[in-house]
Amino acid sequence: MNQPAEYYVEFKKTTDSNGYGHAFDPAQNEKAETAYFGGMTWRVMRAVEYAKTLPEWNGKDLTMEGGSQGGLQSIWAGALVPGVTKLDIYVPWGCNIGGTTDGRNHGDWFQEWRPGLDYYDTVNMARRIPKTCKVVISRVGMGDYISTPSGISVFYNALTCPKSCAWLQGSQHNSVPKPLVLEYCFRREGL
């Protein structure tokens, strides 16, 4: 933390594969066993399992929260770690990755679908999230071409647990239109 800029440039190179950034190498993504997401899911599971051993945990309420890749990781936790009771996510990334081959919307920043990605796709993870877990998607940006509304819709429809979703017109991946900022913040805080 707080390292010189060169440190982060060099660190990024350690996650690259065959000239692609982390998780984007089509050769790696051919198989679930070689995909970058494999190690990431293990790290998510171990981190949540560790958190469950801490004395601060009340033993019953376990919320995963995050946006974009953090939303993706929260979904993995809800699907793969027993005891997660709530997912509080926004603009989750990795929803319906294979949808790009079906002509679903995408922007310039998306993974080229390969069979190994199916295991990690949130649409397939949705079926593993137990009915005892509540999923709240507090923001789907209708103008988001990174975490596309079409992909999030497929994920949302695959859920079999209690769920809610807020669609924000004009919202992009990293922005909410000014007239909606307060409304969005109040909704995120449950006010």
Residue frames as a rotation matrix with the C-alpha (Angstrom) as fourth column:
MET 1
0.581 0.814 0.000 0.00
0.814 -0.581 0.000 0.00
0.000 0.000 -1.000 0.00
ASN 2
0.924 -0.172 -0.343 1.21
-0.137 -0.983 0.123 3.52
-0.358 -0.066 -0.931 -0.84
GLN 3
0.112 -0.892 0.439 4.01
0.646 0.401 0.649 2.19
-0.755 0.211 0.621 -3.02
PRO 4
-0.475 -0.337 -0.813 5.63
-0.371 -0.761 0.532 4.21
-0.798 0.554 0.236 -5.84
ALA 5
0.429 0.729 -0.534 3.84
-0.768 -0.017 -0.640 4.08
-0.476 0.684 0.553 -9.21
GLU 6
-0.228 -0.610 -0.759 6.53
-0.892 0.443 -0.089 1.77
0.391 0.657 -0.645 -10.65
TYR 7
-0.837 -0.053 0.544 5.62
-0.382 0.769 -0.512 -0.87
-0.391 -0.637 -0.664 -8.07
TYR 8
0.058 0.972 0.228 2.05
-0.267 0.235 -0.935 -1.08
-0.962 -0.007 0.274 -9.37
VAL 9
0.394 -0.022 -0.919 3.20
-0.918 -0.045 -0.393 -1.19
-0.033 0.999 -0.037 -13.00
GLU 10
-0.622 -0.713 -0.325 5.45
-0.698 0.692 -0.184 -4.14
0.356 0.112 -0.928 -12.19
PHE 11
-0.675 0.439 0.593 2.77
-0.275 0.596 -0.755 -5.83
-0.685 -0.672 -0.282 -10.05
LYS 12
0.368 0.861 -0.351 0.24
-0.667 -0.019 -0.745 -5.62
-0.648 0.508 0.567 -12.90
LYS 13
-0.039 -0.471 -0.881 2.69
-0.938 0.322 -0.131 -7.44
0.346 0.821 -0.454 -15.15
THR 14
-0.896 -0.335 0.290 2.61
-0.429 0.821 -0.376 -10.42
-0.112 -0.462 -0.880 -12.74
THR 15
-0.221 0.892 0.394 -1.14
-0.102 0.381 -0.919 -10.85
-0.970 -0.243 0.006 -13.36
ASP 16
0.227 0.258 -0.939 -0.88
-0.922 -0.253 -0.292 -10.59
-0.314 0.932 0.181 -17.16
SER 17
-0.070 -0.208 0.976 -0.95
0.071 0.975 0.213 -13.73
-0.995 0.085 -0.054 -19.29
ASN 18
-0.258 -0.122 0.958 0.02
0.892 0.352 0.285 -13.96
-0.372 0.928 0.018 -22.96
GLY 19
-0.909 -0.194 0.368 -0.29
0.338 -0.861 0.380 -10.19
0.243 0.470 0.848 -23.30
TYR 20
0.026 0.975 0.221 -3.76
0.218 -0.221 0.951 -10.05
0.976 0.023 -0.219 -21.74
GLY 21
-0.435 -0.068 0.898 -4.72
-0.758 -0.511 -0.406 -8.48
0.486 -0.857 0.171 -18.40
HIS 22
-0.929 0.034 0.368 -5.95
-0.237 0.710 -0.663 -10.62
-0.284 -0.703 -0.652 -15.52
ALA 23
-0.270 0.848 0.457 -8.89
0.093 0.495 -0.864 -12.86
-0.958 -0.191 -0.212 -16.44
PHE 24
0.457 0.501 -0.735 -8.86
-0.594 -0.443 -0.671 -11.91
-0.662 0.744 0.095 -20.14
ASP 25
-0.583 -0.761 -0.284 -6.51
-0.736 0.347 0.582 -14.53
-0.344 0.548 -0.762 -21.65
PRO 26
0.376 0.804 -0.461 -8.61
-0.919 0.387 -0.075 -16.70
0.118 0.452 0.884 -24.03
ALA 27
-0.134 -0.492 -0.860 -6.11
-0.324 0.842 -0.431 -19.57
0.937 0.221 -0.272 -23.76
GLN 28
-0.959 -0.193 0.209 -6.34
-0.244 0.178 -0.953 -19.57
0.147 -0.965 -0.217 -19.93
ASN 29
-0.417 0.887 0.199 -10.12
-0.764 -0.224 -0.605 -19.37
-0.491 -0.405 0.771 -20.12
GLU 30
-0.355 0.253 -0.900 -10.50
-0.665 0.608 0.433 -22.48
0.657 0.752 -0.047 -22.27
LYS 31
-0.124 0.252 -0.960 -10.77
0.468 0.868 0.167 -24.59
0.875 -0.428 -0.225 -19.10
ALA 32
0.805 0.484 0.344 -12.18
-0.098 -0.463 0.881 -23.74
0.585 -0.743 -0.325 -15.67
GLU 33
0.767 -0.532 -0.360 -9.07
0.621 0.474 0.624 -25.28
-0.161 -0.702 0.694 -14.10
THR 34
-0.263 -0.942 0.210 -6.69
0.965 -0.254 0.073 -22.84
-0.015 0.221 0.975 -15.83
ALA 35
0.320 0.462 0.827 -8.83
0.506 -0.821 0.263 -19.68
0.801 0.334 -0.497 -15.80
TYR 36
-0.673 -0.583 0.455 -7.57
0.015 -0.626 -0.780 -16.77
0.739 -0.518 0.430 -13.69
PHE 37
0.051 0.813 0.580 -10.95
-0.757 -0.347 0.553 -16.76
0.651 -0.467 0.598 -11.92
GLY 38
0.447 0.094 -0.889 -10.12
0.260 0.938 0.230 -20.16
0.856 -0.334 0.395 -10.39
GLY 39
-0.501 -0.730 -0.465 -7.56
0.710 -0.040 -0.703 -18.72
0.494 -0.683 0.538 -7.99
MET 40
-0.756 0.263 0.599 -9.76
-0.366 -0.929 -0.054 -15.71
0.542 -0.260 0.799 -7.36
THR 41
0.340 0.935 -0.104 -12.72
-0.439 0.255 0.861 -17.86
0.832 -0.248 0.497 -6.28
TRP 42
0.223 -0.330 -0.917 -10.49
0.689 0.719 -0.091 -19.84
0.690 -0.611 0.388 -3.90
ARG 43
-0.821 -0.567 0.069 -9.23
0.380 -0.632 -0.676 -16.60
0.427 -0.528 0.734 -2.34
VAL 44
-0.346 0.792 0.503 -12.81
-0.640 -0.591 0.491 -15.36
0.686 -0.152 0.711 -1.90
MET 45
0.543 0.598 -0.589 -13.91
-0.033 0.716 0.697 -18.60
0.839 -0.359 0.409 -0.26
ARG 46
-0.103 -0.663 -0.742 -10.92
0.817 0.368 -0.443 -18.73
0.567 -0.652 0.504 2.09
ALA 47
-0.853 -0.219 0.474 -11.34
-0.001 -0.907 -0.421 -15.06
0.522 -0.359 0.773 3.10
VAL 48
0.015 0.940 0.342 -15.02
-0.698 -0.235 0.676 -15.54
0.716 -0.248 0.653 3.98
GLU 49
0.540 0.133 -0.831 -14.31
0.323 0.879 0.351 -18.79
0.777 -0.458 0.432 5.81
TYR 50
-0.545 -0.785 -0.296 -11.63
0.651 -0.173 -0.739 -16.97
0.529 -0.595 0.605 7.81
ALA 51
-0.660 0.352 0.664 -14.02
-0.439 -0.897 0.039 -14.11
0.610 -0.266 0.747 8.62
LYS 52
0.412 0.882 -0.229 -16.48
-0.355 0.387 0.851 -16.68
0.839 -0.269 0.473 9.99
THR 53
0.181 -0.409 -0.894 -13.87
0.736 0.660 -0.153 -17.74
0.653 -0.630 0.421 12.58
LEU 54
-0.689 -0.507 0.519 -13.45
0.126 -0.788 -0.603 -14.24
0.714 -0.350 0.606 14.02
PRO 55
-0.663 0.419 -0.621 -15.03
0.730 0.179 -0.659 -13.45
-0.165 -0.890 -0.425 17.40
GLU 56
-0.816 0.348 -0.462 -16.69
-0.312 -0.937 -0.156 -10.33
-0.487 0.017 0.873 15.92
TRP 57
-0.681 0.594 -0.428 -19.01
-0.360 0.237 0.902 -12.47
0.638 0.769 0.052 13.79
ASN 58
-0.313 0.654 0.688 -22.37
-0.933 -0.075 -0.353 -13.09
-0.179 -0.752 0.634 15.48
GLY 59
-0.824 -0.126 0.553 -22.63
-0.136 0.990 0.024 -16.55
-0.551 -0.055 -0.833 13.93
LYS 60
-0.095 0.868 0.487 -25.76
0.630 0.431 -0.646 -15.85
-0.771 0.246 -0.588 11.89
ASP 61
0.863 0.427 -0.270 -25.65
0.102 -0.670 -0.735 -12.67
-0.495 0.607 -0.622 9.75
LEU 62
-0.222 -0.956 0.193 -23.16
0.427 0.083 0.900 -12.64
-0.877 0.282 0.390 6.89
THR 63
0.834 0.517 -0.192 -23.45
0.126 -0.517 -0.847 -9.94
-0.537 0.682 -0.496 4.21
MET 64
-0.286 -0.852 0.438 -21.22
0.806 0.033 0.591 -9.69
-0.518 0.522 0.678 1.16
GLU 65
0.728 0.513 -0.455 -21.10
0.253 -0.818 -0.517 -6.27
-0.637 0.261 -0.725 -0.44
GLY 66
-0.402 -0.904 -0.143 -19.40
0.245 -0.257 0.935 -4.92
-0.882 0.341 0.325 -3.53
GLY 67
0.668 0.564 -0.485 -19.65
-0.289 -0.405 -0.868 -3.42
-0.686 0.720 -0.108 -6.96
SER 68
0.440 -0.442 -0.781 -18.29
-0.876 -0.020 -0.482 -4.46
0.198 0.897 -0.396 -10.34
GLN 69
-0.178 -0.555 -0.812 -15.61
-0.264 0.822 -0.504 -7.13
0.948 0.125 -0.293 -9.70
GLY 70
-0.915 -0.080 0.395 -16.45
-0.400 0.064 -0.914 -6.86
0.048 -0.995 -0.091 -5.99
GLY 71
0.064 0.995 0.081 -20.06
-0.947 0.086 -0.309 -7.67
-0.314 -0.057 0.948 -6.91
LEU 72
0.339 -0.061 -0.939 -18.85
-0.578 0.774 -0.259 -10.70
0.742 0.631 0.227 -8.87
GLN 73
-0.674 -0.679 -0.292 -16.80
-0.154 0.516 -0.843 -11.86
0.723 -0.523 -0.452 -5.88
SER 74
-0.623 0.543 0.563 -19.76
-0.729 -0.142 -0.670 -11.30
-0.284 -0.827 0.485 -3.54
ILE 75
0.431 0.792 -0.432 -21.91
-0.895 0.435 -0.095 -13.50
0.113 0.428 0.897 -5.78
TRP 76
-0.053 -0.535 -0.843 -19.25
-0.276 0.819 -0.502 -16.22
0.960 0.206 -0.191 -5.72
ALA 77
-0.907 -0.289 0.308 -19.19
-0.351 0.112 -0.930 -16.03
0.234 -0.951 -0.203 -1.92
GLY 78
-0.191 0.927 0.322 -22.99
-0.911 -0.046 -0.411 -16.36
-0.366 -0.371 0.853 -1.75
ALA 79
0.579 0.426 -0.695 -22.90
-0.730 0.650 -0.211 -19.35
0.362 0.630 0.687 -4.07
LEU 80
0.208 -0.649 -0.732 -19.85
-0.102 0.730 -0.676 -21.15
0.973 0.216 0.086 -2.72
VAL 81
-0.855 -0.516 0.054 -19.62
-0.082 0.031 -0.996 -20.43
0.513 -0.856 -0.069 1.02
PRO 82
-0.079 0.864 -0.496 -22.36
0.719 0.395 0.572 -21.79
0.691 -0.311 -0.653 3.31
GLY 83
-0.077 0.160 -0.984 -23.96
0.960 -0.256 -0.116 -19.28
-0.270 -0.953 -0.134 5.65
VAL 84
-0.982 -0.183 0.049 -24.00
0.189 -0.932 0.310 -16.11
-0.011 0.314 0.949 3.52
THR 85
-0.312 0.925 -0.216 -27.33
0.749 0.100 -0.655 -14.42
-0.584 -0.366 -0.725 4.32
LYS 86
0.736 0.577 -0.353 -27.28
0.259 -0.722 -0.641 -11.34
-0.625 0.381 -0.681 2.09
LEU 87
-0.344 -0.750 0.565 -25.64
0.922 -0.157 0.354 -10.02
-0.177 0.643 0.745 -1.07
ASP 88
0.633 0.428 -0.645 -25.70
0.316 -0.904 -0.289 -6.23
-0.707 -0.021 -0.707 -1.33
ILE 89
-0.341 -0.805 0.486 -24.25
0.708 0.120 0.696 -5.60
-0.618 0.581 0.529 -4.78
TYR 90
0.605 0.480 -0.635 -24.25
-0.113 -0.738 -0.665 -3.01
-0.788 0.475 -0.393 -7.56
VAL 91
0.604 -0.240 -0.760 -23.19
-0.797 -0.171 -0.580 -3.14
0.009 0.955 -0.295 -11.22
PRO 92
0.358 -0.496 0.791 -21.91
-0.243 0.769 0.592 -6.74
-0.901 -0.404 0.155 -10.78
TRP 93
-0.068 -0.519 -0.852 -19.40
-0.991 -0.066 0.119 -7.75
-0.119 0.852 -0.509 -13.42
GLY 94
-0.896 -0.443 -0.004 -19.28
-0.437 0.883 0.170 -11.19
-0.072 0.155 -0.985 -15.07
CYS 95
-0.165 0.916 0.367 -23.01
-0.239 0.324 -0.916 -11.64
-0.957 -0.239 0.165 -15.63
ASN 96
0.746 0.521 0.414 -23.81
0.178 0.443 -0.879 -13.77
-0.641 0.730 0.238 -18.67
ILE 97
-0.139 -0.916 -0.376 -20.28
-0.388 -0.299 0.872 -13.73
-0.911 0.267 -0.314 -20.10
GLY 98
-0.701 -0.123 0.703 -21.34
0.459 0.677 0.576 -16.14
-0.546 0.726 -0.418 -22.85
GLY 99
0.346 0.929 -0.129 -24.17
0.527 -0.306 -0.793 -13.80
-0.777 0.206 -0.595 -23.81
THR 100
-0.018 -0.415 -0.910 -21.81
-0.548 -0.757 0.356 -11.90
-0.836 0.505 -0.214 -26.08
THR 101
-0.938 -0.317 0.143 -21.84
-0.081 0.599 0.797 -14.92
-0.339 0.736 -0.587 -28.41
ASP 102
-0.294 0.917 0.268 -25.66
0.896 0.362 -0.258 -14.69
-0.334 0.164 -0.928 -28.49
GLY 103
-0.276 0.118 0.954 -25.49
0.647 -0.711 0.275 -11.07
0.711 0.693 0.120 -29.60
ARG 104
0.634 0.480 -0.606 -26.08
0.773 -0.407 0.487 -9.52
-0.013 -0.777 -0.629 -26.19
ASN 105
0.864 -0.184 0.468 -24.86
-0.064 -0.963 -0.261 -6.00
0.499 0.195 -0.844 -25.65
HIS 106
0.496 -0.743 -0.449 -21.26
0.790 0.172 0.589 -5.29
-0.361 -0.647 0.672 -24.65
GLY 107
0.902 -0.278 -0.329 -18.78
-0.333 -0.934 -0.125 -2.46
-0.273 0.223 -0.936 -24.85
ASP 108
0.476 -0.808 -0.348 -15.07
-0.555 0.031 -0.831 -2.46
0.682 0.589 -0.434 -25.52
TRP 109
-0.529 -0.697 0.483 -14.12
-0.794 0.207 -0.571 -3.97
0.298 -0.686 -0.664 -22.15
PHE 110
0.590 0.701 0.402 -15.40
-0.778 0.626 0.052 -7.53
-0.215 -0.343 0.914 -21.98
GLN 111
-0.358 -0.699 0.620 -14.01
-0.482 0.706 0.519 -11.04
-0.800 -0.113 -0.589 -21.89
GLU 112
-0.268 0.206 -0.941 -14.04
-0.879 0.348 0.326 -13.11
0.394 0.915 0.088 -25.02
TRP 113
0.549 0.580 0.601 -16.17
-0.793 0.590 0.154 -16.11
-0.265 -0.561 0.784 -24.08
ARG 114
-0.456 -0.591 -0.665 -14.39
-0.620 0.747 -0.240 -19.43
0.639 0.303 -0.708 -23.65
PRO 115
0.233 0.676 -0.699 -15.89
0.008 0.718 0.696 -22.63
0.972 -0.168 0.162 -22.15
GLY 116
-0.423 -0.496 -0.759 -13.86
0.720 0.324 -0.613 -22.36
0.550 -0.806 0.220 -18.94
LEU 117
-0.922 0.078 0.378 -15.63
-0.223 -0.907 -0.357 -19.12
0.316 -0.414 0.854 -18.01
ASP 118
-0.081 0.979 -0.185 -19.04
-0.202 0.166 0.965 -20.80
0.976 0.116 0.184 -17.74
TYR 119
-0.043 0.041 -0.998 -18.26
0.815 0.580 -0.011 -22.14
0.578 -0.814 -0.058 -14.28
TYR 120
-0.703 -0.391 -0.595 -17.50
0.685 -0.598 -0.416 -18.65
-0.193 -0.699 0.688 -12.94
ASP 121
-0.702 0.505 0.503 -20.33
0.051 -0.668 0.742 -16.84
0.710 0.546 0.444 -14.71
THR 122
-0.876 0.362 0.320 -22.80
-0.437 -0.314 -0.843 -15.39
-0.204 -0.878 0.434 -12.21
VAL 123
-0.007 0.913 -0.407 -25.71
-0.943 0.130 0.306 -16.85
0.332 0.386 0.861 -14.16
ASN 124
0.081 -0.032 -0.996 -24.51
-0.009 0.999 -0.033 -20.35
0.997 0.012 0.081 -13.27
MET 125
-0.886 -0.428 -0.180 -23.64
0.196 0.007 -0.981 -19.26
0.421 -0.904 0.077 -9.72
ALA 126
-0.504 0.758 0.414 -27.17
-0.796 -0.594 0.119 -17.85
0.336 -0.270 0.902 -9.23
ARG 127
0.343 0.680 -0.648 -28.57
-0.399 0.730 0.555 -21.39
0.850 0.068 0.522 -9.03
ARG 128
-0.167 -0.524 -0.835 -26.21
0.570 0.639 -0.516 -22.16
0.804 -0.563 0.192 -6.12
ILE 129
-0.817 -0.059 0.574 -27.25
-0.345 -0.747 -0.568 -19.19
0.462 -0.662 0.590 -3.97
PRO 130
-0.778 0.508 -0.369 -29.54
0.618 0.725 -0.305 -20.65
0.113 -0.465 -0.878 -1.28
LYS 131
0.014 0.914 0.406 -33.12
0.525 -0.352 0.775 -19.52
0.851 0.202 -0.485 -0.75
THR 132
0.542 0.123 -0.832 -32.05
0.835 -0.190 0.516 -18.30
-0.095 -0.974 -0.206 2.71
CYS 133
-0.543 -0.780 -0.310 -29.87
0.669 -0.625 0.401 -15.60
-0.507 0.011 0.862 1.13
LYS 134
0.652 0.724 -0.225 -31.36
0.472 -0.620 -0.627 -12.26
-0.594 0.303 -0.745 0.07
VAL 135
-0.401 -0.762 0.508 -29.90
0.893 -0.203 0.402 -10.57
-0.203 0.615 0.762 -3.03
VAL 136
0.649 0.505 -0.569 -30.17
0.376 -0.863 -0.337 -6.79
-0.661 0.005 -0.750 -3.34
ILE 137
-0.295 -0.662 0.689 -28.85
0.955 -0.216 0.201 -5.25
0.016 0.718 0.696 -6.55
SER 138
0.134 0.392 -0.910 -28.96
0.601 -0.762 -0.239 -1.58
-0.788 -0.515 -0.338 -5.66
ARG 139
0.250 -0.002 -0.968 -27.85
-0.566 -0.811 -0.145 -0.30
-0.785 0.584 -0.204 -9.06
VAL 140
-0.010 -0.235 0.972 -27.97
0.807 0.572 0.146 -1.55
-0.590 0.786 0.184 -12.61
GLY 141
-0.341 -0.190 -0.921 -26.76
-0.221 -0.936 0.275 1.17
-0.914 0.297 0.277 -14.94
MET 142
0.605 0.679 0.417 -28.93
0.272 0.315 -0.909 1.25
-0.748 0.663 0.006 -18.04
GLY 143
0.892 -0.367 -0.263 -26.00
-0.419 -0.456 -0.785 2.85
0.168 0.811 -0.561 -19.89
ASP 144
0.249 -0.815 0.524 -23.36
-0.675 0.242 0.697 0.45
-0.694 -0.527 -0.490 -18.51
TYR 145
0.761 -0.041 -0.647 -21.35
-0.550 0.487 -0.678 -1.37
0.343 0.873 0.348 -21.16
ILE 146
-0.507 -0.862 0.024 -19.02
-0.718 0.407 -0.564 -3.09
0.477 -0.303 -0.825 -18.69
SER 147
-0.896 0.400 0.192 -21.63
0.165 0.702 -0.693 -4.71
-0.412 -0.589 -0.695 -16.43
THR 148
-0.875 0.483 -0.030 -24.39
-0.221 -0.344 0.912 -4.78
0.431 0.805 0.408 -19.00
PRO 149
-0.371 0.829 0.419 -28.06
-0.868 -0.149 -0.474 -4.54
-0.330 -0.539 0.774 -18.01
SER 150
0.386 0.527 -0.757 -28.85
-0.775 0.631 0.044 -7.50
0.501 0.569 0.652 -20.29
GLY 151
-0.334 -0.607 -0.721 -26.32
-0.050 0.776 -0.629 -9.73
0.941 -0.174 -0.289 -18.48
ILE 152
-0.943 0.021 0.331 -27.49
-0.331 -0.134 -0.934 -8.62
0.025 -0.991 0.133 -15.04
SER 153
-0.017 0.999 -0.046 -31.09
-1.000 -0.018 -0.021 -9.35
-0.022 0.046 0.999 -16.12
VAL 154
0.241 0.045 -0.970 -30.15
-0.372 0.927 -0.049 -12.93
0.897 0.372 0.240 -16.99
PHE 155
-0.783 -0.560 -0.271 -28.43
0.083 0.338 -0.937 -13.32
0.617 -0.756 -0.219 -13.59
TYR 156
-0.726 0.548 0.415 -31.39
-0.674 -0.450 -0.586 -11.77
-0.135 -0.705 0.696 -11.76
ASN 157
0.238 0.890 -0.389 -33.89
-0.937 0.316 0.150 -14.05
0.256 0.329 0.909 -13.50
ALA 158
-0.024 -0.324 -0.946 -31.81
-0.137 0.938 -0.318 -17.13
0.990 0.122 -0.067 -12.61
LEU 159
-0.855 -0.297 0.425 -31.98
-0.421 -0.080 -0.904 -16.37
0.303 -0.951 -0.057 -8.86
THR 160
-0.153 0.816 -0.557 -34.41
0.278 0.577 0.768 -18.49
0.948 -0.037 -0.315 -6.83
CYS 161
-0.468 -0.101 -0.878 -33.99
0.884 -0.047 -0.466 -16.58
0.006 -0.994 0.111 -3.56
PRO 162
0.625 0.639 -0.448 -35.58
0.647 -0.745 -0.160 -13.33
-0.436 -0.190 -0.880 -2.32
LYS 163
-0.455 -0.808 0.375 -34.31
0.868 -0.307 0.391 -10.56
-0.201 0.504 0.840 -4.58
SER 164
0.708 0.591 -0.387 -34.67
0.420 -0.792 -0.442 -6.93
-0.568 0.151 -0.809 -5.59
CYS 165
-0.302 -0.778 0.550 -33.11
0.929 -0.112 0.352 -4.77
-0.212 0.618 0.757 -8.25
ALA 166
0.458 0.381 -0.803 -32.94
0.226 -0.924 -0.309 -1.02
-0.860 -0.040 -0.509 -9.03
TRP 167
0.064 -0.340 0.938 -32.53
0.997 0.064 -0.045 0.09
-0.045 0.938 0.343 -12.64
LEU 168
0.184 -0.057 -0.981 -31.09
0.280 -0.954 0.108 3.59
-0.942 -0.295 -0.160 -13.14
GLN 169
0.747 0.159 0.645 -31.64
0.664 -0.140 -0.735 5.23
-0.027 0.977 -0.210 -16.52
GLY 170
0.809 -0.457 0.369 -28.56
-0.199 -0.804 -0.561 7.08
0.553 0.381 -0.741 -17.73
SER 171
0.630 -0.612 0.478 -26.28
-0.570 0.054 0.820 5.49
-0.528 -0.789 -0.316 -15.13
GLN 172
0.491 -0.583 -0.648 -23.01
-0.511 0.410 -0.756 4.14
0.706 0.702 -0.097 -16.48
HIS 173
0.339 -0.375 -0.863 -20.52
0.512 0.843 -0.165 1.81
0.789 -0.386 0.478 -14.83
ASN 174
-0.466 -0.654 -0.596 -18.78
0.867 -0.204 -0.455 4.50
0.176 -0.729 0.662 -12.79
SER 175
-0.991 0.094 0.098 -21.40
-0.105 -0.987 -0.122 7.22
0.085 -0.132 0.988 -12.74
VAL 176
-0.224 0.966 -0.131 -24.91
0.944 0.182 -0.275 8.08
-0.242 -0.185 -0.952 -11.67
PRO 177
-0.208 0.177 0.962 -26.60
0.546 -0.795 0.264 11.14
0.812 0.580 0.069 -13.27
LYS 178
-0.923 -0.310 0.227 -26.62
0.024 -0.636 -0.772 14.09
0.384 -0.707 0.594 -10.85
PRO 179
-0.219 0.890 0.400 -30.42
-0.835 -0.383 0.395 14.27
0.505 -0.248 0.827 -10.43
LEU 180
0.623 0.498 -0.603 -30.37
-0.222 0.852 0.474 10.61
0.750 -0.161 0.641 -9.29
VAL 181
-0.396 -0.903 -0.164 -27.35
-0.086 0.215 -0.973 10.72
0.914 -0.371 -0.163 -6.96
LEU 182
-0.642 0.170 0.747 -29.30
-0.762 -0.243 -0.600 11.49
0.079 -0.955 0.286 -3.77
GLU 183
0.492 0.870 -0.040 -32.05
-0.868 0.493 0.059 9.03
0.071 0.006 0.997 -4.65
TYR 184
0.423 -0.416 -0.805 -29.45
-0.120 0.855 -0.505 6.34
0.898 0.310 0.311 -5.27
CYS 185
-0.660 -0.729 0.183 -27.56
-0.245 -0.021 -0.969 7.10
0.710 -0.685 -0.165 -2.04
PHE 186
-0.275 0.646 0.712 -30.77
-0.956 -0.105 -0.274 7.00
-0.102 -0.756 0.646 0.01
ARG 187
0.703 0.547 -0.455 -31.74
-0.623 0.782 -0.024 3.69
0.343 0.300 0.890 -1.62
ARG 188
0.008 -0.795 -0.607 -28.28
-0.057 0.605 -0.794 2.20
0.998 0.041 -0.041 -0.85
GLU 189
-0.862 -0.364 0.353 -28.63
-0.317 -0.155 -0.936 3.24
0.395 -0.918 0.018 2.79
GLY 190
-0.591 0.701 -0.400 -32.18
0.712 0.686 0.151 1.90
0.380 -0.196 -0.904 3.02
LEU 191
-0.805 0.280 -0.523 -33.72
0.168 -0.738 -0.653 5.32
-0.569 -0.614 0.547 3.70
